[in-house]
Amino acid sequence: MAQTRILANAQLVLPDEVIAGHLVIRDGHIAEIGTGTTPRDAEDCNGDYIAPGLIEMHTDSLERHIQPRPNVAWPHGAAILAHDRELAGTGITTVFDAMRVGSVSTGKRYKRYARALSHELLDLRARGLLKISHFLHLRAEICSETLIEELAEFTPDDRVGILSLMDHTPGQRQFRDMAKMKAYVMGKNNLTEAEFTDHIARLKGLQDRLGAAHEAAAVAEAHRLGAVLASHDDTTPEQVDTSARHGVQVAEFPTTLQAAQACRNKGIAIIMGAPNLIRGGSHSGNVAAQDLAKRDLLDIMSSDYIPAALLMSAMRLGQMWGNMARGIATVTSNPARHVGLSDRGRIAVGARADLVRFAVMQNMAVARQVWSFGQQVA
């Protein structure tokens, strides 16, 4: 017998509007969207919003769980489960888990981990132990030693949905301001002055020797793996031109208004971090997400390093734009479209019943219930 659940007395966040009504969920899918008489045996949502489950394209959450403090390695299985539950509790029902590929053999940073960690994640998924949908987002560090051999370890069966070109060479992109880079890197990794100086020299040397070959290989590997290609921290129109030639479809965190406008001109979707929007700017001095939103240069939000910020940022955008449906689309239908997930991200008949019920209280978005494929997970 088909399993049916009815959610009534709700504000349904559709792709283009918010309507009062009810949803019928049957066997993991949305079976009916109603606006008339409330069916019998319905659950009363007390006027809360019901939106599609959030889709997270870029988050450092898993890395934070496996290394909660500098030099502390947490057991991967426990870290993956905790990460999965945290995301479910914040309304995220699909995640592209960010993992850096490309390591450096010396120093305290950039140790190799992605292949082993992804094997463990995919094994937990195969055993049905994860509450939400997980895909991989490989962050290809151009400024490294081992990028090509690490990418070669992945196959098209590994659920790699996104591959981003990430170049943390000192003096450019996110780290064009060396003073801010010094404060960030030394503080995060407990480096001494001498260790930081050696770190800078090593990274610049790697870029000089291997940067061009690594970038070309990463673009080719994205095609082999069937992954969406993303850029990371484009700063100038010239860098955006290069990204467009590579076939980049999504620009993660362009650092200037000029780069964001160039992305729009090239048809590249723009993703920004939710903490940037909520705090009014980035920790590294890059362009503020609010400025992009006001100029219609923002398509997708990511939680970046705070999972709970994703729903809050969408709510804030909805308030800023005077259109809650448009704000929610930045974390649901927009990311779904740009990563090729046609079965979710919308409240529509036949779509997956990935849903979040939330209320707005004291300028916070409070997730009350979350469903993944029709099953309540939070």
N, C-alpha and C positions, 0 to 999 in steps of 0.2 A: 504494500500500500504506500502511496506517495506520502512523504512527510511534509506537512503544511504548517506554516507559521504566518500569522497576520499581525502586522504592526500598524496601529491606527492612531488617529489624533496626532499627526506629525506634520512638520513642515518639510516636505520632500524637496531636496536640492537636485533638480533636474539639470541637464546640460546648459539650458539658457534661462531658467527661471526657477523660482521657489513657489511651490503650490501646497495648499493644505490637502491632506488626503491620507490614504493608507496603502500599504504594500502587502501583497501576498507572495510568500516565499515557498517554493516547492522544489524539493530534491536539489537544493543548492543553487537554484536560479530564481530570478525575479519572474513570477508567473503573471502578475497583474498589478497595475497601478490604478487605484480608484480614487474618486473624489466625491462619491455619493454617500449613501447610507453606510455606516460602519458595520462590517460583517460581525456575526456572532463569534464569540470565542477569540476576539482580537485582543492584543496586548495594548494597553493605553500608554502612549508615549508622552502624554501630558504636554503636548505642544512643542516638544523638542525638535531640533533639526534631525533629519536622517539624510546622510550624504553617502556617496560611494566610499568604499574603503580607500584610504590614502595610498598613493603609490610613491615610494621613496627611491629616487634615482641615485642619490649620492649621500652616504652617511658614513661617518667614522665610528659609529657606535660599536661595531664588532671589534675593531682594533682597540677601542677603549676598554672593552671587556677582557680581551686577552692580555692587555698590558695596562692594568688600572693605575699603576705607578711606575715611574722610571725604574728599570731593572727588575720589575716584578712580572714573571710569566705565569698567568693563571691557566689551569687545565682547560684545554680547548673545548671539550665537550660541555663542561659546565658553563663556560663563557658563551658558547653558541646558544644554549638553552636560555640563559639569562637575557641575552640580546633579543632573542625571538619573543620572549614574554614581555620585555619592555616595549618593543615596538607594537605588539598586539594591544597592549594597554593604552597606547596613545592614539589608536585609530588607524595605524598603518597595517595594511593587509597584504601588500606586495612590496618587497624590498630588493634592490640590487645592491648586494653586499660589497662594499668597496674594499679591495685588497690590493696593496701595492705589489707590483712585479718589477724586478730590477733592484739588485742589492749591491752593496759595497762591502768588500771583504774586511776592511780595516775601520777602526773607529767604533763609536757607540751606536750609530744610527744605521738604518737600512739593512737589517739582517733579513735573510731569506725566510719566507714563511707561507706564501700564498698557496702553493700547490698542496702542501700537507693540510693546511687549514680547510681548503675547499673540499678535499677528500672527506674530511670529518663532517663538514656541513652537509654535503650531498648524501653521505651515509645516514645521518640522522634524518634527513628528509625522506630517504627511501624506506626507512623503518617507521615512518609516520609519527615521529616525535616532535615535529615542528608545527606550530599553530597557524602560521601564515605562509604565503608563497615566497620562496627565496630564489633569486637569480644572482649571477655574479657580475660585478663591475670591476674589471681589471684596470687598475691605474698604472699605466705604463710609464715608469720613471726613466725618461730619456737620459738623465744625468746619473748613470749607474754603470756597473761592470757586466752584469749578467742578464740584461733584459731579453736578449734574443733567445738564450737557452731556456729561460724561465717560461716565456710565452710558448715555446715549442712543446712544453709539457702538457698543455691544455688541448682538448679536442672539441669538436662541434657538439659532442654529447654532454658537455660540462655546464650547460645552461649559462654560458657567457652572453649576457645581453648587451653590455656596454663595455667598450674599451676606450679609455681616455688617454690622450697624449699629455703627459704631465712632465714639465721641465722646471725643476727647482734650481737651476743654475744661479748662483749668487749674482745679484746686480741686474736681474731682469724679471719681468712678469710680476708675480706676487712679491718677490724679494728684490725689486728694483731699488728700494730704500734699504741700504745696508745697515743703517742704525736700527731700524725696526726688525730686520732679520736677525741681527745680533741679539737683541733683547728676547726675541721669540725663541730662537734656537737654543741659546744658552740657558734660558729659563726652563724650557721644556725638557732638556736633556742633561741638565747639571754639568755643562761643559766648563772647563777652565778657559781662560783667555788663550792659552797656547793650543788647547784642543780645538777651539773655535777657529783659530787661524789655520791650523792644519786642515780642518774640515773644509774651509773655503777653498784653499789651494787644491785639495784633492778633487772637489766637485768641478772646479773650473777646468782642471786638467782632463777629467773624464769627458766633459762637453766638447773640448777641443779635439779629442781623439776619436770619440765614438758617437757624438751627438747625431750627426747626419745619418749614419748607418742605422742607429737605433730608431730614429723617427721613421725612416722608410720601412724598416722591418715591422714596426708596430702597425702601420697603416695596412701592410699586406696581411698581417695576422688577424686584424679585425675582419677582413674579407673572408679569410679561411674559417674563422670561428662563427661567422654569421652574426657578428655583433655590430650594434650601432656605434659609429665612431664619434667621439666627443673631443673637443679641445678643452684646455684648462688654463685659465688666467691669461687669455689673450689681452694684450695691452695696447697694441697699435693697429691701425687699419691694415698695415702690411702683414702682420701676423694673422689677421683674420683672412686676408687674401690667401695666404698659405693654407690655412685650415680649410677654406672652401675648395681649394684645388685637391686637397687630400680626400674630400668627400665627407667632411665633418657635418653632422646634422644637428648637434647640440653644443652650445658653448657654455661651459661651466665657469661661472664667476668672471666674466670679463671685468677687467680692473679699472677701466676708464669709460667715460661716456662715449668717447670717439670709437672705442672698440665695440661697444654695445650697438651703436648706430651702424657701424660697418656690418655687424652680424645681421641686423635687421635688413640691411640692403641686400645681403647675400642669401636671405631666406634661412638663416641658421637660428634655431630656437635658443632663447636665452634663459639660463637657469641661475638663480641666485640663492644664497643661503638665508634660511629663516632667522638665525641670530642676527645677521646683518640688518634685516628689516626691523626686527623688534628693538634692537639696540640703537638704531639710527645710523649705522655705519659699521665697517669691518674693523677687526682688531689690528689689521696691517695697513690701514689707511686707504684701502681701495674705495672705489665708487660705492655710494650708498644705494641699497636696493630700493629705498623710498624714492630716490631721484629717478631711477629707471621706471618704477611704477607710474610716477607722475608723467613721464614722457612716453608711456605706452611701449616700453622697451623691456617688458618682463613677461615671460611666458610660463615658467615653471619654478616652483619653490622646492628646495631640499632642506632637510633638517640639519644637514652638515654635521654638527657634533652634539646637538641636543634634540633627541627624537620628539619630545613633547612640543617643541617649537613649530613643528610642521603644521599641525591643525591650527595653532594660534596664529601663525603667519597668514594662513588662508583666510581666517576670520578677519584679521586686521586689514587685509587687502579688500575683502568684501565691504568692510566699513568705509575704507578710504575711497573706493570706487562707487559706493552707494549701490552695490550689486553683489549680494552674497553668492549667487550662482557663479559669477565670474571669478570671485576670489577662490571659491572651492575648486573651480576648474583647474587652477594652477597646481593642484596636488592630486588631481584625479584624471579627468578626461585629457588634459593637455599632455601630461607625461605618458599616459597610455598610448596616445596617438603617436608620439615621437619615438617610442620604443617598440611599436608594432604589436601592442596587446589589444586586440579588438574585442576580447570577451569580457572586459572589465573597465572600470573607470567611469561608468555611467549608470544612472538609474534608468533602466530601459527594460522592457519585456524581453526575456531571453538572456540577459546579461547575468554573469555570476553574481550571486548574492553576497558580495563583499561589501559590507556596510558599516557605518559608524553612526551611532546616535549620540548627539552632543547638545549641550546647552551653553548659552553665553551668560556668564555670571561674573560680575566685577571685572569686566573687560578681559576675561579669560574664556577660552574654549574648553569646556569640561566634557571629556568623553565619558558617557554613561554605560554604553554597551557597544560591543564590536562583534561582527560576524564575519567569518571567512568561509566562503563556499557554503553559506547557509548555517554553519555551526557557530554557536556563540563561543568566542575565545577570550573575551574580557567583559 
